[in-house]
Amino acid sequence: MARLIALFTALCLQQSLAWADTAPSAKQTTERFYTWYLKTLASDGSINPLTDKPADMKKYVADALLADLNKQASSAEGLDEDYFIKGPDYEESWVGHVKVTEQASRGNTVTEDVVLGNDVAESIDLTVELTKSADGWRISKVEGNGTDAD
């Protein structure tokens, strides 16, 4: 009986460790977000992921940032640019070409360099900050680093 309990305990521990390993890292979250986001923009020019895909956005973006962006979007001024790509439109060459490099990590915050595209003339360099919450890593800030990657 003791063996059976020990075996059961070991299996439970192994399963809980396996579940813990399934949460994506900050880098994986950023890669998955931008891959999904760019494919969504490319699939149908009339889709705005921020307003048309809120459940998907919530998987990747912090609630506070989403609330702020939605508030801005519904104001008289609206949004001047696409917050996540720091421009009015994406380049076709960005789809499928997302490069993420971690720059700094401080507690529950990670800063990453993100390059969209593989053609220097059309690529864009972003700084993305993620914050870890109970739901995992979420994008909490995006800044542009110019119009092309250096």
C-alpha positions in Angstrom: 0.0 0.0 0.0 2.8 2.4 0.8 4.3 1.7 -2.6 1.1 2.5 -4.3 0.8 5.8 -2.4 4.4 6.7 -3.2 3.8 5.9 -6.9 0.7 8.0 -7.0 2.5 10.9 -5.3 5.3 10.7 -7.8 2.9 10.7 -10.7 1.0 13.7 -9.3 4.3 15.6 -8.8 5.5 14.7 -12.3 2.2 15.9 -13.8 2.2 19.1 -11.9 5.8 19.8 -13.1 4.7 19.1 -16.6 1.8 21.5 -16.3 4.2 24.2 -15.0 6.4 23.8 -18.0 3.6 24.4 -20.4 3.3 28.1 -19.7 5.1 30.0 -22.4 8.2 32.1 -21.6 8.2 35.9 -22.2 10.0 35.3 -25.5 7.6 32.7 -26.7 4.6 35.0 -25.7 6.1 37.8 -27.8 6.9 35.5 -30.8 3.4 34.0 -30.7 1.7 37.4 -30.4 3.5 39.0 -33.3 3.2 35.9 -35.5 -0.6 35.8 -34.8 -1.0 39.6 -35.0 0.7 40.0 -38.4 -1.1 36.9 -39.9 -4.4 38.4 -38.7 -3.6 41.7 -40.3 -2.6 40.0 -43.5 -5.5 37.7 -43.7 -8.2 40.4 -44.1 -7.4 44.1 -44.3 -10.7 44.9 -42.6 -9.8 43.1 -39.3 -8.6 45.2 -36.4 -7.2 42.7 -33.8 -7.7 45.2 -31.0 -11.4 45.6 -31.5 -12.3 42.5 -33.5 -10.3 39.8 -31.6 -10.4 40.9 -27.9 -10.2 37.3 -26.6 -7.1 36.6 -28.6 -5.6 40.0 -27.6 -6.2 39.1 -23.9 -4.0 36.0 -24.3 -1.0 38.2 -25.0 -1.6 41.7 -23.8 -1.9 43.1 -20.2 -5.4 44.1 -19.2 -4.3 47.6 -18.2 -2.7 48.2 -21.7 -5.8 46.8 -23.5 -8.1 49.1 -21.4 -5.9 52.1 -22.2 -5.8 51.3 -25.9 -9.6 50.7 -26.1 -10.2 54.0 -24.3 -8.0 55.8 -26.7 -9.5 54.1 -29.7 -13.0 55.1 -28.7 -12.1 58.7 -27.9 -12.6 61.6 -30.4 -8.9 61.6 -31.3 -8.7 57.8 -31.8 -5.4 56.1 -32.3 -2.8 57.8 -34.5 -1.0 54.5 -35.3 -1.1 50.8 -34.7 0.3 50.6 -31.2 1.9 47.2 -31.7 3.8 48.0 -34.9 4.3 51.7 -34.3 3.0 52.7 -37.7 -0.1 53.0 -39.8 0.3 49.7 -41.6 2.4 46.5 -41.6 4.7 45.3 -44.4 3.9 42.0 -46.1 7.6 41.0 -45.5 7.0 41.0 -41.8 4.6 38.1 -41.8 6.5 35.0 -40.8 9.6 37.0 -39.9 9.6 37.8 -36.2 12.9 37.9 -34.3 12.9 38.3 -30.5 15.9 38.9 -28.3 15.7 39.3 -24.5 17.5 42.5 -23.5 16.9 42.7 -19.7 15.0 40.9 -17.0 14.1 42.4 -13.6 11.8 40.4 -11.4 8.4 40.0 -13.1 9.4 42.3 -16.0 11.3 41.4 -19.2 12.4 43.8 -21.9 12.9 42.4 -25.4 14.1 43.7 -28.8 11.8 42.7 -31.5 12.6 42.9 -35.2 9.7 42.5 -37.7 10.8 41.5 -41.2 14.0 40.2 -42.7 14.6 42.9 -45.3 16.6 45.7 -43.7 14.8 48.3 -45.9 11.4 47.2 -44.7 12.0 45.8 -41.2 11.1 47.6 -38.0 12.8 47.4 -34.6 10.6 47.6 -31.4 11.3 47.4 -27.7 8.6 45.3 -26.0 8.1 45.1 -22.3 6.3 42.1 -20.7 5.0 41.7 -17.2 4.4 38.3 -15.5 1.0 37.9 -13.8 -1.0 35.0 -12.5 -2.0 34.3 -16.2 1.6 34.3 -17.5 3.6 36.8 -19.5 1.7 39.7 -21.0 2.8 42.6 -23.2 2.6 45.8 -21.1 4.4 48.3 -23.3 5.7 48.7 -26.9 8.1 51.4 -28.1 9.4 52.0 -31.6 13.1 52.3 -32.3 12.9 54.0 -35.6 11.4 52.8 -38.9 14.0 50.3 -39.8 16.1 47.8 -37.9 19.7 48.8 -37.2 
